[in-house]
Amino acid sequence: MQNLEAKRGLAIATVIAIITTLLVNTLSNFFPPGGQNVGEIANTLLSGVLITPANYAFIIWGLIYVGLIAYGIYQLQPAQQRNPNFWRINKLLIVACIAQAIWIFCFTLQLFALSIVPMLVILLSLLSIYRDLGMGERRRSWQQRWLVQTPFSVYTAWISVATIVNIASALYIAGWNGWGLSDALWTAIMLVVGGLIAGTIAVMFRDVPFVLVYAWAYVAIALRHTDIPTIWITAVVVTLLLLGLLGLLAFKR
Protein backbone atom coordinates (compact mmCIF):
# COMPACT_ATOMS: atom_id res chain seq x y z
CA MET A 1 0.00 0.00 0.00
CA GLN A 2 2.79 2.39 0.92
CA ASN A 3 4.58 1.66 -2.35
CA LEU A 4 1.37 2.34 -4.31
CA GLU A 5 0.88 5.62 -2.45
CA ALA A 6 4.44 6.63 -3.30
CA LYS A 7 3.87 5.89 -6.98
CA ARG A 8 0.63 7.85 -6.96
CA GLY A 9 2.43 10.77 -5.33
CA LEU A 10 5.18 10.59 -7.95
CA ALA A 11 2.59 10.51 -10.74
CA ILE A 12 0.98 13.69 -9.38
CA ALA A 13 4.39 15.32 -8.92
CA THR A 14 5.16 14.54 -12.57
CA VAL A 15 2.06 16.38 -13.76
CA ILE A 16 2.92 19.33 -11.54
CA ALA A 17 6.49 19.39 -12.91
CA ILE A 18 5.23 19.40 -16.52
CA ILE A 19 2.72 22.20 -15.89
CA THR A 20 5.23 24.25 -13.88
CA THR A 21 7.83 24.00 -16.64
CA LEU A 22 5.24 25.04 -19.21
CA LEU A 23 4.33 28.07 -17.08
CA VAL A 24 7.98 29.03 -16.60
CA ASN A 25 8.64 28.81 -20.34
CA THR A 26 5.51 30.79 -21.17
CA LEU A 27 6.05 33.50 -18.58
CA SER A 28 9.71 33.87 -19.61
CA ASN A 29 8.52 35.03 -23.02
CA PHE A 30 6.59 37.92 -21.47
CA PHE A 31 8.67 38.59 -18.35
CA PRO A 32 12.20 37.36 -19.15
CA PRO A 33 14.52 37.53 -16.10
CA GLY A 34 17.26 39.22 -18.11
CA GLY A 35 15.04 41.61 -20.05
CA GLN A 36 15.11 39.66 -23.33
CA ASN A 37 13.41 36.32 -23.96
CA VAL A 38 15.08 33.38 -25.67
CA GLY A 39 13.86 34.33 -29.15
CA GLU A 40 14.99 37.94 -28.80
CA ILE A 41 18.44 36.86 -27.64
CA ALA A 42 18.74 34.41 -30.55
CA ASN A 43 17.82 37.12 -33.06
CA THR A 44 20.10 39.83 -31.63
CA LEU A 45 23.05 38.85 -29.47
CA LEU A 46 23.30 35.37 -31.01
CA SER A 47 22.30 36.25 -34.57
CA GLY A 48 25.72 35.10 -35.74
CA VAL A 49 25.15 31.51 -34.57
CA LEU A 50 24.53 29.99 -37.98
CA ILE A 51 23.14 26.66 -36.83
CA THR A 52 20.12 28.32 -35.20
CA PRO A 53 16.89 27.43 -37.09
CA ALA A 54 14.43 29.99 -38.41
CA ASN A 55 12.05 31.37 -35.78
CA TYR A 56 9.03 29.34 -36.90
CA ALA A 57 10.80 26.08 -36.02
CA PHE A 58 10.37 26.76 -32.31
CA ILE A 59 6.60 26.28 -32.49
CA ILE A 60 7.51 22.62 -32.04
CA TRP A 61 7.57 23.40 -28.31
CA GLY A 62 3.78 23.52 -28.50
CA LEU A 63 3.77 19.95 -29.81
CA ILE A 64 6.28 18.87 -27.17
CA TYR A 65 4.16 20.20 -24.32
CA VAL A 66 0.96 18.75 -25.75
CA GLY A 67 2.72 15.38 -25.81
CA LEU A 68 4.06 15.76 -22.27
CA ILE A 69 0.64 16.73 -20.93
CA ALA A 70 -0.89 13.73 -22.72
CA TYR A 71 1.75 11.52 -21.10
CA GLY A 72 1.12 13.13 -17.72
CA ILE A 73 -2.59 12.34 -17.91
CA TYR A 74 -1.93 8.81 -19.19
CA GLN A 75 0.49 7.91 -16.40
CA LEU A 76 -2.03 9.08 -13.77
CA GLN A 77 -4.19 6.04 -14.53
CA PRO A 78 -4.02 3.45 -11.70
CA ALA A 79 -3.08 0.71 -14.17
CA GLN A 80 -0.04 2.69 -15.33
CA GLN A 81 1.06 3.44 -11.78
CA ARG A 82 1.63 -0.29 -11.35
CA ASN A 83 4.03 -0.22 -14.31
CA PRO A 84 7.54 -0.34 -12.81
CA ASN A 85 9.01 1.53 -15.79
CA PHE A 86 7.02 4.65 -14.97
CA TRP A 87 8.63 4.91 -11.54
CA ARG A 88 12.05 5.56 -13.06
CA ILE A 89 10.74 7.47 -16.10
CA ASN A 90 8.78 9.91 -13.95
CA LYS A 91 11.73 10.64 -11.70
CA LEU A 92 13.91 11.33 -14.73
CA LEU A 93 11.22 13.52 -16.31
CA ILE A 94 10.95 15.60 -13.14
CA VAL A 95 14.73 16.11 -13.24
CA ALA A 96 14.46 17.18 -16.89
CA CYS A 97 11.65 19.61 -16.05
CA ILE A 98 13.63 21.20 -13.22
CA ALA A 99 16.69 21.48 -15.49
CA GLN A 100 14.50 23.05 -18.18
CA ALA A 101 13.40 25.80 -15.80
CA ILE A 102 16.99 26.39 -14.67
CA TRP A 103 18.11 26.59 -18.30
CA ILE A 104 15.55 29.31 -19.01
CA PHE A 105 16.98 31.45 -16.20
CA CYS A 106 20.60 30.82 -17.23
CA PHE A 107 19.98 31.57 -20.90
CA THR A 108 17.85 34.67 -20.45
CA LEU A 109 20.40 36.01 -17.96
CA GLN A 110 22.95 35.43 -20.76
CA LEU A 111 24.95 32.89 -18.77
CA PHE A 112 25.50 30.89 -21.94
CA ALA A 113 28.41 28.72 -20.82
CA LEU A 114 26.61 27.87 -17.58
CA SER A 115 23.39 27.10 -19.48
CA ILE A 116 25.11 24.11 -21.10
CA VAL A 117 25.02 22.28 -17.74
CA PRO A 118 21.20 22.14 -17.34
CA MET A 119 20.86 21.47 -21.07
CA LEU A 120 23.07 18.39 -20.73
CA VAL A 121 21.06 17.30 -17.68
CA ILE A 122 17.88 17.49 -19.77
CA LEU A 123 19.50 15.55 -22.61
CA LEU A 124 20.95 12.81 -20.40
CA SER A 125 17.65 12.42 -18.52
CA LEU A 126 15.73 12.08 -21.78
CA LEU A 127 18.25 9.63 -23.22
CA SER A 128 17.81 7.49 -20.11
CA ILE A 129 14.03 7.62 -20.55
CA TYR A 130 14.45 6.79 -24.24
CA ARG A 131 16.44 3.70 -23.30
CA ASP A 132 13.94 2.61 -20.64
CA LEU A 133 10.99 2.92 -23.04
CA GLY A 134 12.40 0.21 -25.31
CA MET A 135 12.07 2.19 -28.52
CA GLY A 136 11.81 0.06 -31.61
CA GLU A 137 9.74 -2.71 -30.06
CA ARG A 138 6.77 -3.31 -32.34
CA ARG A 139 4.31 -4.81 -29.88
CA ARG A 140 2.94 -1.64 -28.36
CA SER A 141 -0.63 -0.51 -27.82
CA TRP A 142 -1.67 2.70 -29.57
CA GLN A 143 -1.79 4.43 -26.16
CA GLN A 144 1.82 3.47 -25.41
CA ARG A 145 2.95 4.48 -28.89
CA TRP A 146 1.19 7.84 -29.12
CA LEU A 147 0.98 8.89 -25.47
CA VAL A 148 4.37 7.67 -24.27
CA GLN A 149 6.88 6.84 -26.98
CA THR A 150 6.07 9.58 -29.50
CA PRO A 151 6.12 12.48 -26.99
CA PHE A 152 9.52 11.42 -25.69
CA SER A 153 10.86 10.79 -29.21
CA VAL A 154 9.97 14.33 -30.24
CA TYR A 155 11.24 15.86 -27.00
CA THR A 156 14.53 13.94 -27.06
CA ALA A 157 15.18 14.74 -30.72
CA TRP A 158 14.55 18.45 -30.28
CA ILE A 159 16.70 18.67 -27.15
CA SER A 160 19.54 16.93 -28.98
CA VAL A 161 19.32 19.63 -31.67
CA ALA A 162 19.02 22.33 -29.01
CA THR A 163 22.12 21.04 -27.25
CA ILE A 164 24.18 21.53 -30.40
CA VAL A 165 22.79 25.06 -30.81
CA ASN A 166 23.40 25.82 -27.12
CA ILE A 167 27.05 24.77 -27.28
CA ALA A 168 27.52 26.71 -30.52
CA SER A 169 26.03 29.79 -28.84
CA ALA A 170 28.39 29.54 -25.88
CA LEU A 171 31.40 29.16 -28.19
CA TYR A 172 30.23 32.11 -30.28
CA ILE A 173 29.97 34.38 -27.24
CA ALA A 174 33.36 33.16 -26.00
CA GLY A 175 34.88 34.25 -29.34
CA TRP A 176 36.11 30.79 -30.36
CA ASN A 177 37.96 31.05 -33.68
CA GLY A 178 36.94 27.60 -34.94
CA TRP A 179 40.58 26.48 -35.33
CA GLY A 180 40.77 28.47 -38.51
CA LEU A 181 37.66 27.00 -40.15
CA SER A 182 34.83 29.30 -41.20
CA ASP A 183 31.57 29.46 -39.25
CA ALA A 184 29.69 28.17 -42.30
CA LEU A 185 31.96 25.13 -42.62
CA TRP A 186 31.61 24.33 -38.91
CA THR A 187 27.84 24.61 -39.24
CA ALA A 188 27.88 22.19 -42.17
CA ILE A 189 30.01 19.75 -40.15
CA MET A 190 27.58 19.91 -37.24
CA LEU A 191 24.66 19.34 -39.62
CA VAL A 192 26.34 16.18 -40.91
CA VAL A 193 27.08 14.99 -37.36
CA GLY A 194 23.47 15.58 -36.35
CA GLY A 195 22.31 13.76 -39.48
CA LEU A 196 24.45 10.77 -38.55
CA ILE A 197 22.86 10.72 -35.09
CA ALA A 198 19.34 10.82 -36.54
CA GLY A 199 20.24 8.20 -39.14
CA THR A 200 21.61 5.88 -36.47
CA ILE A 201 18.41 6.25 -34.45
CA ALA A 202 16.38 5.49 -37.58
CA VAL A 203 18.28 2.28 -38.29
CA MET A 204 18.45 1.05 -34.69
CA PHE A 205 14.96 1.93 -33.49
CA ARG A 206 12.85 2.71 -36.58
CA ASP A 207 11.92 5.92 -34.77
CA VAL A 208 10.12 8.02 -37.38
CA PRO A 209 9.16 10.97 -35.10
CA PHE A 210 12.78 11.40 -33.98
CA VAL A 211 14.01 11.66 -37.57
CA LEU A 212 11.17 13.96 -38.63
CA VAL A 213 12.14 16.41 -35.88
CA TYR A 214 15.63 16.62 -37.37
CA ALA A 215 14.13 17.14 -40.82
CA TRP A 216 11.97 19.93 -39.38
CA ALA A 217 14.97 21.63 -37.78
CA TYR A 218 17.21 21.25 -40.85
CA VAL A 219 14.64 22.72 -43.23
CA ALA A 220 14.31 25.69 -40.86
CA ILE A 221 18.10 26.10 -40.81
CA ALA A 222 18.20 25.99 -44.62
CA LEU A 223 15.45 28.60 -44.91
CA ARG A 224 17.22 30.91 -42.49
CA HIS A 225 20.45 30.78 -44.48
CA THR A 226 19.42 30.73 -48.14
CA ASP A 227 22.25 33.22 -48.72
CA ILE A 228 24.92 30.76 -47.53
CA PRO A 229 25.13 27.79 -49.98
CA THR A 230 27.42 25.74 -47.72
CA ILE A 231 24.74 25.66 -45.04
CA TRP A 232 21.47 25.40 -46.94
CA ILE A 233 22.75 22.81 -49.42
CA THR A 234 24.14 20.66 -46.59
CA ALA A 235 20.91 20.97 -44.62
CA VAL A 236 18.76 20.06 -47.63
CA VAL A 237 20.94 17.12 -48.68
CA VAL A 238 21.05 15.66 -45.15
CA THR A 239 17.27 16.08 -44.84
CA LEU A 240 16.65 14.29 -48.14
CA LEU A 241 18.99 11.47 -47.12
CA LEU A 242 17.18 11.05 -43.79
CA LEU A 243 13.76 11.00 -45.46
CA GLY A 244 15.07 8.55 -48.04
CA LEU A 245 16.39 6.34 -45.25
CA LEU A 246 12.96 6.36 -43.59
CA GLY A 247 11.37 5.37 -46.90
CA LEU A 248 13.84 2.54 -47.39
CA LEU A 249 13.30 1.21 -43.88
CA ALA A 250 9.51 1.37 -44.35
CA PHE A 251 9.85 -0.52 -47.64
CA LYS A 252 11.96 -3.22 -46.01
CA ARG A 253 9.47 -3.58 -43.16
C-alpha distance (Angstrom), angle and dihedral (degrees) to the residues before:
residue distance angle dihedral
M1 . . .
Q2 3.78 . .
N3 3.80 91.0 .
L4 3.82 90.6 50.9
E5 3.80 90.6 49.7
A6 3.79 90.0 51.2
K7 3.79 91.3 51.4
R8 3.79 91.3 48.2
G9 3.79 89.7 50.4
L10 3.80 90.7 49.8
A11 3.81 90.7 49.0
I12 3.82 90.5 54.0
A13 3.81 91.2 44.8
T14 3.81 88.6 53.5
V15 3.80 92.1 55.9
I16 3.80 90.5 47.4
A17 3.82 90.8 50.1
I18 3.82 91.8 51.1
I19 3.81 93.6 48.3
T20 3.81 92.8 44.0
T21 3.79 91.9 51.8
L22 3.80 90.6 48.6
L23 3.82 89.9 51.8
V24 3.81 92.6 47.8
N25 3.81 91.4 50.4
T26 3.79 92.4 46.4
L27 3.79 96.0 45.8
S28 3.81 91.4 46.5
N29 3.80 88.3 63.9
F30 3.80 91.2 58.6
F31 3.80 101.2 29.0
P32 3.83 106.2 25.5
P33 3.83 112.4 -173.8
G34 3.80 92.0 -132.1
G35 3.79 97.4 41.9
Q36 3.82 96.0 -103.3
N37 3.79 125.7 70.9
V38 3.79 123.9 -134.0
G39 3.80 94.5 -92.3
E40 3.79 93.4 49.1
I41 3.80 91.7 49.9
A42 3.81 91.2 48.8
N43 3.80 91.4 51.6
T44 3.81 96.7 45.3
L45 3.79 119.7 21.1
L46 3.82 93.2 24.8
S47 3.80 98.5 35.0
G48 3.80 88.8 117.9
V49 3.82 93.2 62.3
L50 3.78 97.3 104.2
I51 3.80 98.0 -167.0
T52 3.81 92.1 64.0
P53 3.84 110.7 111.8
A54 3.79 124.2 -126.6
N55 3.80 114.4 -79.9
Y56 3.81 95.6 -103.9
A57 3.81 91.2 63.5
F58 3.80 91.2 73.0
I59 3.80 92.5 68.7
I60 3.79 83.1 85.4
W61 3.81 85.6 84.4
G62 3.80 86.7 73.6
L63 3.81 89.5 58.0
I64 3.80 91.5 45.3
Y65 3.80 93.1 53.8
V66 3.80 93.0 44.3
G67 3.80 87.3 54.5
L68 3.80 93.6 46.9
I69 3.79 92.2 49.1
A70 3.81 89.7 49.1
Y71 3.80 88.7 51.4
G72 3.80 91.0 46.9
I73 3.80 91.6 54.6
Y74 3.81 92.4 43.9
Q75 3.80 94.8 51.9
L76 3.82 90.7 51.0
Q77 3.81 89.7 71.4
P78 3.83 111.6 107.1
A79 3.80 91.1 -126.9
Q80 3.81 91.1 57.3
Q81 3.80 92.9 47.2
R82 3.80 87.3 64.9
N83 3.81 89.5 57.3
P84 3.83 105.9 103.0
N85 3.81 91.8 -151.9
F86 3.79 91.9 64.8
W87 3.80 91.7 59.2
R88 3.80 91.8 65.1
I89 3.82 95.5 33.2
N90 3.79 92.8 53.9
K91 3.78 93.4 49.6
L92 3.80 90.5 50.6
L93 3.81 91.7 46.8
I94 3.81 91.2 52.5
V95 3.82 88.7 52.3
A96 3.81 89.5 50.4
C97 3.81 91.3 49.3
I98 3.81 92.6 50.7
A99 3.82 90.3 47.5
Q100 3.80 89.6 49.1
A101 3.80 91.2 56.5
I102 3.82 91.4 46.6
W103 3.80 90.0 49.8
I104 3.81 90.9 54.7
F105 3.81 90.7 55.7
C106 3.82 93.8 44.8
F107 3.80 94.2 47.9
T108 3.79 98.0 43.9
L109 3.81 89.4 47.3
Q110 3.83 85.2 53.9
L111 3.79 94.1 -118.0
F112 3.79 89.4 142.2
A113 3.79 99.5 162.9
L114 3.80 91.1 47.4
S115 3.83 91.1 47.4
I116 3.81 89.3 66.4
V117 3.82 89.6 71.4
P118 3.84 97.7 61.9
M119 3.81 89.6 38.8
L120 3.81 90.1 57.4
V121 3.81 89.8 46.7
I122 3.81 89.2 54.9
L123 3.80 91.7 47.4
L124 3.81 95.5 47.3
S125 3.82 91.7 46.3
L126 3.80 91.4 51.3
L127 3.79 92.7 45.7
S128 3.80 88.7 53.7
I129 3.81 90.0 50.3
Y130 3.80 89.6 47.0
R131 3.79 89.9 54.8
D132 3.81 93.5 46.5
L133 3.81 92.6 51.0
G134 3.79 91.9 62.7
M135 3.78 95.9 -130.0
G136 3.77 114.0 -155.4
E137 3.79 96.6 36.6
R138 3.79 107.4 129.4
R139 3.78 100.4 -155.8
R140 3.78 99.5 83.0
S141 3.78 130.7 129.6
W142 3.80 116.5 -119.4
Q143 3.82 89.0 -109.5
Q144 3.80 92.0 55.8
R145 3.80 92.0 44.8
W146 3.80 98.6 46.7
L147 3.81 102.3 27.6
V148 3.79 99.4 38.8
Q149 3.79 116.0 15.4
T150 3.81 99.9 37.1
P151 3.83 96.1 49.0
F152 3.79 91.6 51.2
S153 3.82 92.5 43.4
V154 3.80 90.8 55.6
Y155 3.80 93.6 42.4
T156 3.81 94.3 47.5
A157 3.80 93.2 46.5
W158 3.79 93.7 50.0
I159 3.81 93.3 46.4
S160 3.80 90.1 51.0
V161 3.81 88.3 55.2
A162 3.80 91.0 43.7
T163 3.80 91.0 52.1
I164 3.80 90.8 57.8
V165 3.81 90.5 48.6
N166 3.81 91.3 46.3
I167 3.80 93.4 52.8
A168 3.81 90.8 45.3
S169 3.81 89.3 51.8
A170 3.80 92.7 51.7
L171 3.81 91.3 48.8
Y172 3.80 90.8 47.9
I173 3.81 92.6 53.1
A174 3.81 90.3 45.5
G175 3.83 88.9 56.3
W176 3.81 95.9 -119.8
N177 3.81 109.0 -177.6
G178 3.81 95.5 -147.4
W179 3.83 92.6 -121.9
G180 3.76 88.9 -77.7
L181 3.81 96.7 -51.7
S182 3.80 119.6 122.1
D183 3.80 121.7 -106.0
A184 3.80 89.9 -116.9
L185 3.80 92.5 53.9
W186 3.81 92.0 48.2
T187 3.80 89.4 49.8
A188 3.81 90.5 52.1
I189 3.82 90.3 49.5
M190 3.79 91.2 51.5
L191 3.80 90.5 48.3
V192 3.80 89.9 54.8
V193 3.82 91.6 46.9
G194 3.79 90.7 50.4
G195 3.80 90.0 47.5
L196 3.80 90.3 53.4
I197 3.81 89.7 52.0
A198 3.81 92.1 50.6
G199 3.80 91.5 44.4
T200 3.80 91.4 51.7
I201 3.80 90.6 51.0
A202 3.81 89.6 49.4
V203 3.80 93.2 52.9
M204 3.81 96.9 41.4
F205 3.79 100.6 41.1
R206 3.83 107.4 14.1
D207 3.81 85.4 -128.6
V208 3.80 104.7 169.8
P209 3.85 97.8 175.9
F210 3.81 91.2 53.4
V211 3.80 92.3 53.8
L212 3.81 93.5 43.4
V213 3.81 89.9 56.2
Y214 3.80 89.2 57.0
A215 3.80 90.1 48.2
W216 3.81 89.0 50.9
A217 3.81 92.0 50.9
Y218 3.81 94.6 44.4
V219 3.80 94.1 50.6
A220 3.82 88.2 51.1
I221 3.81 90.4 50.3
A222 3.81 90.6 49.6
L223 3.81 92.1 49.8
R224 3.79 92.0 49.6
H225 3.80 92.2 53.1
T226 3.81 106.0 37.6
D227 3.81 86.4 137.2
I228 3.82 93.0 61.3
P229 3.86 109.4 65.9
T230 3.82 94.0 -170.4
I231 3.80 90.3 61.9
W232 3.79 104.8 36.3
I233 3.81 94.8 42.9
T234 3.81 91.4 49.4
A235 3.80 91.6 47.0
V236 3.81 92.8 48.9
V237 3.81 94.6 45.4
V238 3.83 93.2 48.6
T239 3.82 90.2 47.4
L240 3.80 92.2 51.1
L241 3.80 90.9 47.8
L242 3.81 91.4 51.0
L243 3.81 92.6 48.5
G244 3.79 89.8 46.5
L245 3.80 89.8 51.3
L246 3.81 90.2 52.3
G247 3.80 89.8 50.8
L248 3.79 91.9 49.5
L249 3.79 92.8 49.0
A250 3.82 90.8 48.3
F251 3.81 90.0 50.4
K252 3.80 91.8 50.5
R253 3.80 91.3 48.8
